[in-house]
Amino acid sequence: MNVSDQQAEIVKSLLKITREEELNCNELLEVIGEYAEKKLSGQPIDKTLEPVEHHLGLCRECEEEYEALCKALQDIENL
Ligand SMILES: [Zn+2]
């Protein structure tokens, strides 16, 4: 087994641990606007946006991005 095979095995084992619907930061930023609007308007978070909630609980950077976005949206509403 060469090094890249070993790395492939490690990646495979990590993927088993990681939930299938896990988002990365870029994917999260694509849907964060939709998520924030739903949250602010009190709409239920549907299945497609559940991974967003999960990611925000794990990722400080995206959480900050989300909080900034919420503030901006609230400011627009208060105009
Ligand atoms: Zn993130």
PDB file of the backbone (N, CA, C, O) and the ligand in Angstrom, with CONECT records:
HET     ZN  A 101       1
ATOM      1  N   MET A   1       0.859  -1.212   0.000  1.00  0.00           N
ATOM      2  CA  MET A   1       0.000   0.000   0.000  1.00  0.00           C
ATOM      3  C   MET A   1       0.882   1.245   0.000  1.00  0.00           C
ATOM      4  O   MET A   1       1.705   1.425   0.897  1.00  0.00           O
ATOM      5  N   ASN A   2       0.712   2.093  -0.994  1.00  0.00           N
ATOM      6  CA  ASN A   2       1.509   3.318  -1.028  1.00  0.00           C
ATOM      7  C   ASN A   2       0.824   4.419  -0.205  1.00  0.00           C
ATOM      8  O   ASN A   2      -0.271   4.236   0.327  1.00  0.00           O
ATOM      9  N   VAL A   3       1.500   5.549  -0.122  1.00  0.00           N
ATOM     10  CA  VAL A   3       1.020   6.615   0.756  1.00  0.00           C
ATOM     11  C   VAL A   3      -0.372   7.109   0.350  1.00  0.00           C
ATOM     12  O   VAL A   3      -1.230   7.339   1.202  1.00  0.00           O
ATOM     13  N   SER A   4      -0.583   7.268  -0.950  1.00  0.00           N
ATOM     14  CA  SER A   4      -1.873   7.817  -1.366  1.00  0.00           C
ATOM     15  C   SER A   4      -3.012   6.833  -1.092  1.00  0.00           C
ATOM     16  O   SER A   4      -4.143   7.246  -0.836  1.00  0.00           O
ATOM     17  N   ASP A   5      -2.711   5.514  -1.147  1.00  0.00           N
ATOM     18  CA  ASP A   5      -3.723   4.533  -0.772  1.00  0.00           C
ATOM     19  C   ASP A   5      -4.079   4.657   0.704  1.00  0.00           C
ATOM     20  O   ASP A   5      -5.243   4.557   1.094  1.00  0.00           O
ATOM     21  N   GLN A   6      -3.062   4.873   1.502  1.00  0.00           N
ATOM     22  CA  GLN A   6      -3.302   5.042   2.939  1.00  0.00           C
ATOM     23  C   GLN A   6      -4.154   6.277   3.197  1.00  0.00           C
ATOM     24  O   GLN A   6      -5.072   6.257   4.016  1.00  0.00           O
ATOM     25  N   GLN A   7      -3.834   7.341   2.492  1.00  0.00           N
ATOM     26  CA  GLN A   7      -4.621   8.571   2.654  1.00  0.00           C
ATOM     27  C   GLN A   7      -6.064   8.338   2.228  1.00  0.00           C
ATOM     28  O   GLN A   7      -6.995   8.829   2.866  1.00  0.00           O
ATOM     29  N   ALA A   8      -6.246   7.587   1.147  1.00  0.00           N
ATOM     30  CA  ALA A   8      -7.597   7.296   0.678  1.00  0.00           C
ATOM     31  C   ALA A   8      -8.371   6.520   1.745  1.00  0.00           C
ATOM     32  O   ALA A   8      -9.560   6.760   1.956  1.00  0.00           O
ATOM     33  N   GLU A   9      -7.695   5.595   2.412  1.00  0.00           N
ATOM     34  CA  GLU A   9      -8.344   4.827   3.475  1.00  0.00           C
ATOM     35  C   GLU A   9      -8.747   5.731   4.637  1.00  0.00           C
ATOM     36  O   GLU A   9      -9.827   5.589   5.212  1.00  0.00           O
ATOM     37  N   ILE A  10      -7.859   6.658   4.965  1.00  0.00           N
ATOM     38  CA  ILE A  10      -8.158   7.587   6.058  1.00  0.00           C
ATOM     39  C   ILE A  10      -9.363   8.450   5.694  1.00  0.00           C
ATOM     40  O   ILE A  10     -10.264   8.656   6.507  1.00  0.00           O
ATOM     41  N   VAL A  11      -9.364   8.945   4.468  1.00  0.00           N
ATOM     42  CA  VAL A  11     -10.492   9.773   4.027  1.00  0.00           C
ATOM     43  C   VAL A  11     -11.782   8.969   4.071  1.00  0.00           C
ATOM     44  O   VAL A  11     -12.814   9.475   4.512  1.00  0.00           O
ATOM     45  N   LYS A  12     -11.734   7.730   3.620  1.00  0.00           N
ATOM     46  CA  LYS A  12     -12.931   6.885   3.645  1.00  0.00           C
ATOM     47  C   LYS A  12     -13.447   6.706   5.060  1.00  0.00           C
ATOM     48  O   LYS A  12     -14.653   6.781   5.298  1.00  0.00           O
ATOM     49  N   SER A  13     -12.543   6.469   5.999  1.00  0.00           N
ATOM     50  CA  SER A  13     -12.989   6.248   7.368  1.00  0.00           C
ATOM     51  C   SER A  13     -13.557   7.530   7.969  1.00  0.00           C
ATOM     52  O   SER A  13     -14.483   7.486   8.780  1.00  0.00           O
ATOM     53  N   LEU A  14     -12.999   8.671   7.568  1.00  0.00           N
ATOM     54  CA  LEU A  14     -13.530   9.947   8.044  1.00  0.00           C
ATOM     55  C   LEU A  14     -14.925  10.203   7.479  1.00  0.00           C
ATOM     56  O   LEU A  14     -15.804  10.728   8.162  1.00  0.00           O
ATOM     57  N   LEU A  15     -15.105   9.820   6.216  1.00  0.00           N
ATOM     58  CA  LEU A  15     -16.398  10.045   5.572  1.00  0.00           C
ATOM     59  C   LEU A  15     -17.500   9.241   6.244  1.00  0.00           C
ATOM     60  O   LEU A  15     -18.659   9.654   6.252  1.00  0.00           O
ATOM     61  N   LYS A  16     -17.138   8.091   6.807  1.00  0.00           N
ATOM     62  CA  LYS A  16     -18.127   7.285   7.516  1.00  0.00           C
ATOM     63  C   LYS A  16     -18.611   8.009   8.760  1.00  0.00           C
ATOM     64  O   LYS A  16     -19.789   7.936   9.112  1.00  0.00           O
ATOM     65  N   ILE A  17     -17.698   8.710   9.425  1.00  0.00           N
ATOM     66  CA  ILE A  17     -18.057   9.429  10.638  1.00  0.00           C
ATOM     67  C   ILE A  17     -18.909  10.651  10.290  1.00  0.00           C
ATOM     68  O   ILE A  17     -19.915  10.938  10.940  1.00  0.00           O
ATOM     69  N   THR A  18     -18.476  11.359   9.245  1.00  0.00           N
ATOM     70  CA  THR A  18     -19.158  12.589   8.850  1.00  0.00           C
ATOM     71  C   THR A  18     -20.547  12.271   8.337  1.00  0.00           C
ATOM     72  O   THR A  18     -20.735  11.344   7.549  1.00  0.00           O
ATOM     73  N   ARG A  19     -21.509  13.039   8.786  1.00  0.00           N
ATOM     74  CA  ARG A  19     -22.861  12.848   8.291  1.00  0.00           C
ATOM     75  C   ARG A  19     -22.939  13.155   6.806  1.00  0.00           C
ATOM     76  O   ARG A  19     -22.267  14.059   6.309  1.00  0.00           O
ATOM     77  N   GLU A  20     -23.758  12.400   6.110  1.00  0.00           N
ATOM     78  CA  GLU A  20     -23.821  12.506   4.661  1.00  0.00           C
ATOM     79  C   GLU A  20     -24.225  13.907   4.216  1.00  0.00           C
ATOM     80  O   GLU A  20     -23.758  14.391   3.185  1.00  0.00           O
ATOM     81  N   GLU A  21     -25.079  14.549   4.978  1.00  0.00           N
ATOM     82  CA  GLU A  21     -25.608  15.839   4.552  1.00  0.00           C
ATOM     83  C   GLU A  21     -24.751  17.009   5.031  1.00  0.00           C
ATOM     84  O   GLU A  21     -25.162  18.166   4.949  1.00  0.00           O
ATOM     85  N   GLU A  22     -23.558  16.693   5.532  1.00  0.00           N
ATOM     86  CA  GLU A  22     -22.657  17.734   6.018  1.00  0.00           C
ATOM     87  C   GLU A  22     -22.329  18.760   4.928  1.00  0.00           C
ATOM     88  O   GLU A  22     -22.033  18.395   3.790  1.00  0.00           O
ATOM     89  N   LEU A  23     -22.382  20.025   5.283  1.00  0.00           N
ATOM     90  CA  LEU A  23     -22.032  21.089   4.345  1.00  0.00           C
ATOM     91  C   LEU A  23     -20.605  21.538   4.587  1.00  0.00           C
ATOM     92  O   LEU A  23     -20.093  21.434   5.701  1.00  0.00           O
ATOM     93  N   ASN A  24     -19.965  22.039   3.541  1.00  0.00           N
ATOM     94  CA  ASN A  24     -18.739  22.781   3.799  1.00  0.00           C
ATOM     95  C   ASN A  24     -19.086  24.275   3.832  1.00  0.00           C
ATOM     96  O   ASN A  24     -20.225  24.661   3.569  1.00  0.00           O
ATOM     97  N   CYS A  25     -18.103  25.097   4.154  1.00  0.00           N
ATOM     98  CA  CYS A  25     -18.378  26.521   4.374  1.00  0.00           C
ATOM     99  C   CYS A  25     -18.912  27.200   3.108  1.00  0.00           C
ATOM    100  O   CYS A  25     -19.807  28.042   3.186  1.00  0.00           O
ATOM    101  N   ASN A  26     -18.368  26.836   1.947  1.00  0.00           N
ATOM    102  CA  ASN A  26     -18.835  27.464   0.710  1.00  0.00           C
ATOM    103  C   ASN A  26     -20.277  27.118   0.413  1.00  0.00           C
ATOM    104  O   ASN A  26     -21.060  27.972  -0.002  1.00  0.00           O
ATOM    105  N   GLU A  27     -20.622  25.866   0.626  1.00  0.00           N
ATOM    106  CA  GLU A  27     -22.006  25.443   0.389  1.00  0.00           C
ATOM    107  C   GLU A  27     -22.943  26.134   1.370  1.00  0.00           C
ATOM    108  O   GLU A  27     -24.064  26.506   1.021  1.00  0.00           O
ATOM    109  N   LEU A  28     -22.479  26.297   2.572  1.00  0.00           N
ATOM    110  CA  LEU A  28     -23.291  26.962   3.570  1.00  0.00           C
ATOM    111  C   LEU A  28     -23.587  28.406   3.184  1.00  0.00           C
ATOM    112  O   LEU A  28     -24.711  28.886   3.334  1.00  0.00           O
ATOM    113  N   LEU A  29     -22.563  29.087   2.685  1.00  0.00           N
ATOM    114  CA  LEU A  29     -22.743  30.498   2.331  1.00  0.00           C
ATOM    115  C   LEU A  29     -23.744  30.680   1.184  1.00  0.00           C
ATOM    116  O   LEU A  29     -24.335  31.749   1.034  1.00  0.00           O
ATOM    117  N   GLU A  30     -23.928  29.635   0.381  1.00  0.00           N
ATOM    118  CA  GLU A  30     -24.892  29.726  -0.719  1.00  0.00           C
ATOM    119  C   GLU A  30     -26.333  29.730  -0.222  1.00  0.00           C
ATOM    120  O   GLU A  30     -27.212  30.291  -0.875  1.00  0.00           O
ATOM    121  N   VAL A  31     -26.579  29.112   0.922  1.00  0.00           N
ATOM    122  CA  VAL A  31     -27.962  28.993   1.396  1.00  0.00           C
ATOM    123  C   VAL A  31     -28.216  29.787   2.675  1.00  0.00           C
ATOM    124  O   VAL A  31     -29.328  29.789   3.202  1.00  0.00           O
ATOM    125  N   ILE A  32     -27.176  30.459   3.168  1.00  0.00           N
ATOM    126  CA  ILE A  32     -27.312  31.134   4.455  1.00  0.00           C
ATOM    127  C   ILE A  32     -28.348  32.270   4.415  1.00  0.00           C
ATOM    128  O   ILE A  32     -29.018  32.550   5.409  1.00  0.00           O
ATOM    129  N   GLY A  33     -28.461  32.914   3.250  1.00  0.00           N
ATOM    130  CA  GLY A  33     -29.437  33.997   3.111  1.00  0.00           C
ATOM    131  C   GLY A  33     -30.860  33.478   3.273  1.00  0.00           C
ATOM    132  O   GLY A  33     -31.679  34.066   3.980  1.00  0.00           O
ATOM    133  N   GLU A  34     -31.130  32.377   2.609  1.00  0.00           N
ATOM    134  CA  GLU A  34     -32.448  31.737   2.689  1.00  0.00           C
ATOM    135  C   GLU A  34     -32.744  31.314   4.132  1.00  0.00           C
ATOM    136  O   GLU A  34     -33.843  31.513   4.649  1.00  0.00           O
ATOM    137  N   TYR A  35     -31.741  30.735   4.747  1.00  0.00           N
ATOM    138  CA  TYR A  35     -31.886  30.266   6.127  1.00  0.00           C
ATOM    139  C   TYR A  35     -32.175  31.428   7.078  1.00  0.00           C
ATOM    140  O   TYR A  35     -33.072  31.347   7.916  1.00  0.00           O
ATOM    141  N   ALA A  36     -31.405  32.504   6.938  1.00  0.00           N
ATOM    142  CA  ALA A  36     -31.574  33.655   7.822  1.00  0.00           C
ATOM    143  C   ALA A  36     -32.962  34.282   7.644  1.00  0.00           C
ATOM    144  O   ALA A  36     -33.598  34.674   8.622  1.00  0.00           O
ATOM    145  N   GLU A  37     -33.425  34.374   6.405  1.00  0.00           N
ATOM    146  CA  GLU A  37     -34.747  34.952   6.157  1.00  0.00           C
ATOM    147  C   GLU A  37     -35.840  34.124   6.804  1.00  0.00           C
ATOM    148  O   GLU A  37     -36.779  34.668   7.386  1.00  0.00           O
ATOM    149  N   LYS A  38     -35.717  32.811   6.702  1.00  0.00           N
ATOM    150  CA  LYS A  38     -36.714  31.930   7.315  1.00  0.00           C
ATOM    151  C   LYS A  38     -36.704  32.056   8.820  1.00  0.00           C
ATOM    152  O   LYS A  38     -37.756  32.136   9.455  1.00  0.00           O
ATOM    153  N   LYS A  39     -35.517  32.074   9.387  1.00  0.00           N
ATOM    154  CA  LYS A  39     -35.389  32.210  10.836  1.00  0.00           C
ATOM    155  C   LYS A  39     -36.029  33.506  11.314  1.00  0.00           C
ATOM    156  O   LYS A  39     -36.791  33.519  12.281  1.00  0.00           O
ATOM    157  N   LEU A  40     -35.708  34.597  10.622  1.00  0.00           N
ATOM    158  CA  LEU A  40     -36.183  35.911  11.061  1.00  0.00           C
ATOM    159  C   LEU A  40     -37.691  36.055  10.878  1.00  0.00           C
ATOM    160  O   LEU A  40     -38.342  36.761  11.648  1.00  0.00           O
ATOM    161  N   SER A  41     -38.244  35.398   9.877  1.00  0.00           N
ATOM    162  CA  SER A  41     -39.682  35.509   9.650  1.00  0.00           C
ATOM    163  C   SER A  41     -40.459  34.420  10.381  1.00  0.00           C
ATOM    164  O   SER A  41     -41.680  34.333  10.256  1.00  0.00           O
ATOM    165  N   GLY A  42     -39.753  33.592  11.140  1.00  0.00           N
ATOM    166  CA  GLY A  42     -40.413  32.586  11.963  1.00  0.00           C
ATOM    167  C   GLY A  42     -40.929  31.391  11.188  1.00  0.00           C
ATOM    168  O   GLY A  42     -41.745  30.624  11.700  1.00  0.00           O
ATOM    169  N   GLN A  43     -40.460  31.221   9.952  1.00  0.00           N
ATOM    170  CA  GLN A  43     -40.870  30.050   9.173  1.00  0.00           C
ATOM    171  C   GLN A  43     -40.116  28.816   9.648  1.00  0.00           C
ATOM    172  O   GLN A  43     -38.989  28.910  10.133  1.00  0.00           O
ATOM    173  N   PRO A  44     -40.758  27.649   9.500  1.00  0.00           N
ATOM    174  CA  PRO A  44     -40.052  26.430   9.891  1.00  0.00           C
ATOM    175  C   PRO A  44     -38.860  26.155   8.980  1.00  0.00           C
ATOM    176  O   PRO A  44     -38.893  26.449   7.785  1.00  0.00           O
ATOM    177  N   ILE A  45     -37.811  25.589   9.564  1.00  0.00           N
ATOM    178  CA  ILE A  45     -36.618  25.223   8.801  1.00  0.00           C
ATOM    179  C   ILE A  45     -36.842  23.836   8.217  1.00  0.00           C
ATOM    180  O   ILE A  45     -36.971  22.861   8.957  1.00  0.00           O
ATOM    181  N   ASP A  46     -36.887  23.747   6.892  1.00  0.00           N
ATOM    182  CA  ASP A  46     -37.157  22.442   6.290  1.00  0.00           C
ATOM    183  C   ASP A  46     -35.897  21.589   6.194  1.00  0.00           C
ATOM    184  O   ASP A  46     -34.795  22.021   6.534  1.00  0.00           O
ATOM    185  N   LYS A  47     -36.100  20.361   5.718  1.00  0.00           N
ATOM    186  CA  LYS A  47     -35.025  19.361   5.702  1.00  0.00           C
ATOM    187  C   LYS A  47     -33.764  19.835   4.988  1.00  0.00           C
ATOM    188  O   LYS A  47     -32.649  19.542   5.420  1.00  0.00           O
ATOM    189  N   THR A  48     -33.950  20.570   3.891  1.00  0.00           N
ATOM    190  CA  THR A  48     -32.779  20.979   3.123  1.00  0.00           C
ATOM    191  C   THR A  48     -31.925  21.984   3.879  1.00  0.00           C
ATOM    192  O   THR A  48     -30.735  22.127   3.598  1.00  0.00           O
ATOM    193  N   LEU A  49     -32.530  22.684   4.846  1.00  0.00           N
ATOM    194  CA  LEU A  49     -31.762  23.683   5.591  1.00  0.00           C
ATOM    195  C   LEU A  49     -31.289  23.178   6.960  1.00  0.00           C
ATOM    196  O   LEU A  49     -30.583  23.890   7.675  1.00  0.00           O
ATOM    197  N   GLU A  50     -31.670  21.973   7.317  1.00  0.00           N
ATOM    198  CA  GLU A  50     -31.208  21.430   8.603  1.00  0.00           C
ATOM    199  C   GLU A  50     -29.683  21.338   8.713  1.00  0.00           C
ATOM    200  O   GLU A  50     -29.125  21.622   9.773  1.00  0.00           O
ATOM    201  N   PRO A  51     -29.000  20.941   7.623  1.00  0.00           N
ATOM    202  CA  PRO A  51     -27.525  20.907   7.721  1.00  0.00           C
ATOM    203  C   PRO A  51     -26.909  22.271   8.007  1.00  0.00           C
ATOM    204  O   PRO A  51     -25.810  22.360   8.556  1.00  0.00           O
ATOM    205  N   VAL A  52     -27.619  23.336   7.632  1.00  0.00           N
ATOM    206  CA  VAL A  52     -27.135  24.688   7.920  1.00  0.00           C
ATOM    207  C   VAL A  52     -27.078  24.895   9.431  1.00  0.00           C
ATOM    208  O   VAL A  52     -26.088  25.373   9.983  1.00  0.00           O
ATOM    209  N   GLU A  53     -28.177  24.517  10.074  1.00  0.00           N
ATOM    210  CA  GLU A  53     -28.256  24.638  11.526  1.00  0.00           C
ATOM    211  C   GLU A  53     -27.111  23.860  12.195  1.00  0.00           C
ATOM    212  O   GLU A  53     -26.462  24.333  13.127  1.00  0.00           O
ATOM    213  N   HIS A  54     -26.901  22.660  11.678  1.00  0.00           N
ATOM    214  CA  HIS A  54     -25.855  21.793  12.214  1.00  0.00           C
ATOM    215  C   HIS A  54     -24.472  22.432  12.032  1.00  0.00           C
ATOM    216  O   HIS A  54     -23.656  22.443  12.954  1.00  0.00           O
ATOM    217  N   HIS A  55     -24.228  22.957  10.843  1.00  0.00           N
ATOM    218  CA  HIS A  55     -22.927  23.561  10.547  1.00  0.00           C
ATOM    219  C   HIS A  55     -22.678  24.794  11.420  1.00  0.00           C
ATOM    220  O   HIS A  55     -21.568  25.009  11.905  1.00  0.00           O
ATOM    221  N   LEU A  56     -23.720  25.594  11.611  1.00  0.00           N
ATOM    222  CA  LEU A  56     -23.559  26.805  12.424  1.00  0.00           C
ATOM    223  C   LEU A  56     -23.182  26.468  13.868  1.00  0.00           C
ATOM    224  O   LEU A  56     -22.507  27.238  14.550  1.00  0.00           O
ATOM    225  N   GLY A  57     -23.637  25.295  14.311  1.00  0.00           N
ATOM    226  CA  GLY A  57     -23.285  24.871  15.663  1.00  0.00           C
ATOM    227  C   GLY A  57     -21.826  24.461  15.792  1.00  0.00           C
ATOM    228  O   GLY A  57     -21.272  24.432  16.890  1.00  0.00           O
ATOM    229  N   LEU A  58     -21.209  24.143  14.652  1.00  0.00           N
ATOM    230  CA  LEU A  58     -19.838  23.633  14.674  1.00  0.00           C
ATOM    231  C   LEU A  58     -18.810  24.654  14.224  1.00  0.00           C
ATOM    232  O   LEU A  58     -17.651  24.593  14.634  1.00  0.00           O
ATOM    233  N   CYS A  59     -19.224  25.596  13.382  1.00  0.00           N
ATOM    234  CA  CYS A  59     -18.268  26.448  12.682  1.00  0.00           C
ATOM    235  C   CYS A  59     -18.419  27.900  13.127  1.00  0.00           C
ATOM    236  O   CYS A  59     -19.409  28.561  12.814  1.00  0.00           O
ATOM    237  N   ARG A  60     -17.435  28.373  13.849  1.00  0.00           N
ATOM    238  CA  ARG A  60     -17.475  29.728  14.396  1.00  0.00           C
ATOM    239  C   ARG A  60     -17.530  30.784  13.288  1.00  0.00           C
ATOM    240  O   ARG A  60     -18.257  31.772  13.392  1.00  0.00           O
ATOM    241  N   GLU A  61     -16.746  30.558  12.223  1.00  0.00           N
ATOM    242  CA  GLU A  61     -16.685  31.543  11.140  1.00  0.00           C
ATOM    243  C   GLU A  61     -18.037  31.727  10.476  1.00  0.00           C
ATOM    244  O   GLU A  61     -18.462  32.855  10.223  1.00  0.00           O
ATOM    245  N   CYS A  62     -18.704  30.640  10.197  1.00  0.00           N
ATOM    246  CA  CYS A  62     -20.001  30.731   9.530  1.00  0.00           C
ATOM    247  C   CYS A  62     -21.054  31.272  10.499  1.00  0.00           C
ATOM    248  O   CYS A  62     -21.989  31.955  10.081  1.00  0.00           O
ATOM    249  N   GLU A  63     -20.908  30.975  11.760  1.00  0.00           N
ATOM    250  CA  GLU A  63     -21.835  31.507  12.746  1.00  0.00           C
ATOM    251  C   GLU A  63     -21.740  33.032  12.778  1.00  0.00           C
ATOM    252  O   GLU A  63     -22.752  33.729  12.849  1.00  0.00           O
ATOM    253  N   GLU A  64     -20.517  33.533  12.725  1.00  0.00           N
ATOM    254  CA  GLU A  64     -20.326  34.993  12.703  1.00  0.00           C
ATOM    255  C   GLU A  64     -20.913  35.602  11.441  1.00  0.00           C
ATOM    256  O   GLU A  64     -21.528  36.669  11.476  1.00  0.00           O
ATOM    257  N   GLU A  65     -20.715  34.909  10.325  1.00  0.00           N
ATOM    258  CA  GLU A  65     -21.277  35.347   9.044  1.00  0.00           C
ATOM    259  C   GLU A  65     -22.799  35.412   9.143  1.00  0.00           C
ATOM    260  O   GLU A  65     -23.425  36.360   8.667  1.00  0.00           O
ATOM    261  N   TYR A  66     -23.371  34.410   9.756  1.00  0.00           N
ATOM    262  CA  TYR A  66     -24.815  34.321   9.909  1.00  0.00           C
ATOM    263  C   TYR A  66     -25.342  35.441  10.812  1.00  0.00           C
ATOM    264  O   TYR A  66     -26.364  36.060  10.514  1.00  0.00           O
ATOM    265  N   GLU A  67     -24.647  35.688  11.895  1.00  0.00           N
ATOM    266  CA  GLU A  67     -25.087  36.742  12.814  1.00  0.00           C
ATOM    267  C   GLU A  67     -25.028  38.114  12.154  1.00  0.00           C
ATOM    268  O   GLU A  67     -25.910  38.949  12.354  1.00  0.00           O
ATOM    269  N   ALA A  68     -23.976  38.339  11.364  1.00  0.00           N
ATOM    270  CA  ALA A  68     -23.852  39.612  10.644  1.00  0.00           C
ATOM    271  C   ALA A  68     -24.989  39.769   9.637  1.00  0.00           C
ATOM    272  O   ALA A  68     -25.546  40.854   9.467  1.00  0.00           O
ATOM    273  N   LEU A  69     -25.315  38.676   8.984  1.00  0.00           N
ATOM    274  CA  LEU A  69     -26.390  38.696   7.994  1.00  0.00           C
ATOM    275  C   LEU A  69     -27.738  38.972   8.666  1.00  0.00           C
ATOM    276  O   LEU A  69     -28.546  39.745   8.151  1.00  0.00           O
ATOM    277  N   CYS A  70     -27.974  38.346   9.799  1.00  0.00           N
ATOM    278  CA  CYS A  70     -29.220  38.577  10.546  1.00  0.00           C
ATOM    279  C   CYS A  70     -29.344  40.041  10.948  1.00  0.00           C
ATOM    280  O   CYS A  70     -30.415  40.636  10.834  1.00  0.00           O
ATOM    281  N   LYS A  71     -28.254  40.610  11.412  1.00  0.00           N
ATOM    282  CA  LYS A  71     -28.260  42.026  11.794  1.00  0.00           C
ATOM    283  C   LYS A  71     -28.610  42.895  10.601  1.00  0.00           C
ATOM    284  O   LYS A  71     -29.420  43.816  10.711  1.00  0.00           O
ATOM    285  N   ALA A  72     -28.000  42.602   9.457  1.00  0.00           N
ATOM    286  CA  ALA A  72     -28.253  43.374   8.246  1.00  0.00           C
ATOM    287  C   ALA A  72     -29.723  43.260   7.834  1.00  0.00           C
ATOM    288  O   ALA A  72     -30.348  44.255   7.468  1.00  0.00           O
ATOM    289  N   LEU A  73     -30.265  42.050   7.895  1.00  0.00           N
ATOM    290  CA  LEU A  73     -31.666  41.838   7.512  1.00  0.00           C
ATOM    291  C   LEU A  73     -32.609  42.559   8.466  1.00  0.00           C
ATOM    292  O   LEU A  73     -33.617  43.123   8.038  1.00  0.00           O
ATOM    293  N   GLN A  74     -32.289  42.544   9.750  1.00  0.00           N
ATOM    294  CA  GLN A  74     -33.127  43.233  10.725  1.00  0.00           C
ATOM    295  C   GLN A  74     -33.072  44.738  10.523  1.00  0.00           C
ATOM    296  O   GLN A  74     -34.075  45.433  10.687  1.00  0.00           O
ATOM    297  N   ASP A  75     -31.897  45.236  10.167  1.00  0.00           N
ATOM    298  CA  ASP A  75     -31.765  46.662   9.885  1.00  0.00           C
ATOM    299  C   ASP A  75     -32.641  47.068   8.711  1.00  0.00           C
ATOM    300  O   ASP A  75     -33.266  48.129   8.734  1.00  0.00           O
ATOM    301  N   ILE A  76     -32.687  46.223   7.684  1.00  0.00           N
ATOM    302  CA  ILE A  76     -33.531  46.513   6.510  1.00  0.00           C
ATOM    303  C   ILE A  76     -34.995  46.556   6.933  1.00  0.00           C
ATOM    304  O   ILE A  76     -35.744  47.432   6.500  1.00  0.00           O
ATOM    305  N   GLU A  77     -35.401  45.617   7.774  1.00  0.00           N
ATOM    306  CA  GLU A  77     -36.797  45.573   8.226  1.00  0.00           C
ATOM    307  C   GLU A  77     -37.174  46.793   9.051  1.00  0.00           C
ATOM    308  O   GLU A  77     -38.322  47.238   9.037  1.00  0.00           O
ATOM    309  N   ASN A  78     -36.199  47.325   9.764  1.00  0.00           N
ATOM    310  CA  ASN A  78     -36.486  48.440  10.651  1.00  0.00           C
ATOM    311  C   ASN A  78     -36.448  49.797   9.972  1.00  0.00           C
ATOM    312  O   ASN A  78     -36.708  50.816  10.612  1.00  0.00           O
ATOM    313  N   LEU A  79     -36.135  49.824   8.711  1.00  0.00           N
ATOM    314  CA  LEU A  79     -36.080  51.102   7.992  1.00  0.00           C
ATOM    315  C   LEU A  79     -37.476  51.729   7.882  1.00  0.00           C
ATOM    316  O   LEU A  79     -37.625  52.808   7.309  1.00  0.00           O
TER     317      LEU A  79
HETATM  318 ZN    ZN A 101     -18.277  26.974   8.138  1.00  0.00          ZN2+
END
